[in-house]
Amino acid sequence: MRAAFLLHRRPYRDTSLLLECLVAGEGRMPLIARGAAKGRLKGTLQPFQPLTLRWRGRGEVMTLTHAEASEKPLDLKKKLLYCGFYLNELLMRLLPRGDACDHLMQAYWKTLLHLQYSEYPDWELRRFELQLLQETGYGVVLDSTCEGAPVSRDQMYAYHVGQGVTQDHSDSDALIQGRTLLALHQGEWRHARERHEAKLLMRRLIDHSLDYKPLKSRELFR
């Protein structure tokens, strides 16, 4: 049995479900839940529900043989539910199958827990976005410029995707406070302006990593 989370599910043939799960020691993996389109198992296979799974078979898509809830499901509602769907879609789109990033799985669960109680859930998303990019090979350096100089809280910078932090201010859309860069690097928010700038920066980085293909979950926020 392995700890897991359901990221996505869809109908498969008449009575089954095709699942995408985040599994300890395995990373993102597809599973077929045969006969699960109705009944108790469908109720167990819910997003934001800690699970333990067992499977069998060979090839890329295994067959689920057992699933049970290991804890109570998280009660994410309204905007927080959209945040959860956003995290799931990011993992579906950016995490390759078979990449066993257990640190990322722990960060995912921690983010879900914090969303329930945080006064600023958007900052929880920023922390996870940054860790996801780091874990999937998109190096994001925020505490020093591409020339090697340390970032100062009291200066203005620009962040150019593919290049990094620079003092070239020719692109006004890329401008960002040094205090915002350091707040992201340290995982701490301070002011509303920092949160807004961090959101714009991370959106640019996420969009670039997705080759500018839209995220469906963003439509929920609108």
C-alpha positions in Angstrom: 0.0 0.0 0.0 1.3 3.5 -0.9 0.1 6.9 0.3 -1.4 8.8 -2.6 -3.7 11.7 -3.7 -6.1 11.8 -6.6 -5.3 14.6 -9.0 -7.8 13.9 -11.7 -10.3 11.2 -12.8 -12.5 10.7 -15.9 -14.9 7.9 -17.1 -13.3 5.0 -18.8 -15.5 2.7 -20.9 -18.8 2.0 -19.3 -18.1 1.2 -15.7 -14.5 2.2 -14.9 -12.5 5.3 -14.1 -9.1 6.5 -15.4 -7.2 8.1 -12.6 -4.1 10.3 -12.4 -2.7 10.0 -8.9 0.3 11.4 -7.0 1.8 8.4 -5.3 4.6 8.2 -2.7 7.7 6.6 -4.2 6.2 6.7 -7.7 5.3 10.3 -8.5 2.4 11.0 -10.9 1.0 7.7 -12.3 -2.1 6.6 -14.2 -4.4 3.9 -12.8 -7.5 2.2 -14.1 -10.2 1.6 -11.4 -12.4 -1.1 -12.9 -16.0 -1.0 -12.0 -15.5 2.1 -10.0 -17.9 4.4 -11.9 -20.6 3.6 -9.3 -20.6 2.6 -5.7 -18.4 3.0 -2.7 -15.1 3.1 -4.4 -16.1 6.2 -6.5 -16.9 8.0 -3.2 -13.5 7.1 -1.9 -11.6 8.3 -5.0 -12.0 12.0 -4.4 -9.6 14.9 -4.7 -8.0 16.3 -1.5 -8.6 13.0 0.2 -5.4 11.3 1.6 -5.5 7.7 0.2 -3.6 4.5 0.4 -3.6 2.5 -2.8 -2.5 -0.9 -4.2 -2.3 -1.9 -7.8 -1.1 -4.6 -10.1 -0.1 -5.1 -13.7 2.5 -4.2 -16.2 3.0 -1.3 -18.6 2.3 2.3 -18.2 -1.2 2.1 -16.9 -1.7 -0.3 -13.9 -5.0 -1.6 -12.5 -6.1 -0.4 -9.1 -6.8 -3.3 -6.8 -7.5 -1.5 -3.5 -8.1 2.0 -2.3 -9.0 3.4 1.1 -9.1 6.7 2.8 -6.2 7.2 5.3 -7.6 10.4 6.8 -10.7 12.6 6.6 -11.0 14.6 3.4 -10.1 18.3 3.5 -13.1 20.6 3.5 -12.1 23.1 0.8 -14.9 25.4 -0.2 -15.5 28.2 -2.7 -12.2 30.0 -3.5 -10.2 27.5 -1.5 -11.6 24.7 -3.6 -10.5 26.5 -6.8 -7.1 26.8 -5.3 -7.0 23.1 -4.8 -8.0 22.4 -8.4 -5.3 24.8 -9.5 -2.6 22.9 -7.5 -3.8 19.6 -9.1 -3.7 21.0 -12.6 -0.2 22.4 -12.1 0.9 18.9 -11.0 -0.8 17.3 -14.0 0.7 19.7 -16.4 4.2 20.2 -15.0 5.2 17.0 -13.2 6.3 14.2 -15.6 4.9 10.7 -14.9 7.2 8.5 -12.9 9.2 11.4 -11.3 9.1 10.3 -7.7 9.2 13.8 -6.0 8.2 12.8 -2.5 9.3 16.3 -1.2 6.8 17.8 -3.7 4.1 15.5 -2.4 4.7 16.6 1.1 4.7 20.2 0.0 1.3 19.6 -1.8 -0.3 18.2 1.4 1.2 20.9 3.5 -0.2 23.6 1.1 -3.6 22.0 1.2 -3.6 22.0 5.0 -2.4 25.7 5.2 -5.1 26.8 2.7 -7.8 26.0 5.2 -6.4 28.4 7.8 -4.3 30.9 6.1 -5.4 34.5 6.0 -3.6 34.9 2.7 -4.2 31.6 0.6 -2.6 33.3 -2.4 0.8 33.3 -0.7 0.4 29.5 0.0 0.0 29.1 -3.8 3.1 31.2 -4.5 5.2 29.0 -2.2 4.0 25.8 -3.9 4.4 27.2 -7.4 8.0 28.1 -6.6 8.8 24.7 -5.1 7.1 22.9 -8.1 9.3 24.9 -10.6 12.4 24.1 -8.6 11.6 20.4 -8.3 10.8 20.1 -12.0 14.1 21.7 -13.2 13.1 25.3 -13.7 15.8 27.0 -11.7 14.4 30.2 -10.2 17.1 32.4 -8.4 15.5 35.3 -6.5 18.1 36.4 -4.0 20.8 37.5 -6.5 21.0 39.0 -9.9 22.2 37.2 -13.0 25.4 39.2 -12.6 25.9 37.7 -9.2 25.1 40.7 -7.0 22.9 40.1 -3.9 19.3 41.5 -4.2 18.7 44.5 -2.0 15.3 45.0 -0.3 15.2 48.7 -1.1 16.0 48.6 -4.8 13.9 47.9 -7.9 14.8 45.1 -10.3 13.4 43.4 -13.3 12.9 39.6 -13.7 13.4 38.4 -17.3 12.2 34.9 -17.9 15.0 32.7 -19.0 17.6 35.2 -17.7 16.7 36.0 -14.1 16.9 39.1 -11.9 18.5 42.1 -13.5 18.8 45.8 -13.0 17.8 46.4 -16.6 14.6 48.4 -16.2 13.8 48.7 -19.9 10.7 46.4 -19.7 8.3 48.0 -17.3 6.1 44.9 -17.1 9.0 43.0 -15.6 9.7 45.4 -12.8 9.6 44.1 -9.2 10.7 45.3 -5.8 13.8 43.7 -4.2 11.7 43.1 -1.0 9.2 41.0 -3.1 12.0 38.9 -4.5 13.4 38.3 -1.0 9.9 37.6 0.4 9.4 34.9 -2.2 12.8 33.5 -1.6 12.3 33.3 2.1 8.7 32.1 1.9 7.3 35.1 3.9 4.9 37.8 2.9 4.8 41.3 4.3 2.5 43.6 2.3 -0.3 43.6 -0.2 2.0 45.0 -2.9 4.5 42.2 -2.4 1.7 39.6 -2.8 0.5 41.3 -6.0 4.0 41.5 -7.5 4.7 37.9 -6.5 1.5 36.8 -8.2 2.4 38.5 -11.5 5.9 37.2 -11.4 4.9 33.6 -10.7 2.2 33.7 -13.4 4.8 34.7 -16.0 7.1 31.9 -14.9 4.3 29.3 -14.8 3.0 30.4 -18.2 6.5 30.1 -19.7 6.9 26.6 -18.3 3.6 25.6 -19.8 4.6 27.0 -23.2 1.8 29.6 -22.7 -1.0 27.0 -22.9 -3.9 28.1 -20.7 -4.9 26.6 -17.4 -8.5 25.6 -17.1 -8.5 26.1 -13.3 -7.7 29.8 -13.7 -11.2 30.3 -15.3 -12.7 29.3 -12.0 -11.2 32.3 -10.3 -12.9 34.6 -12.9 
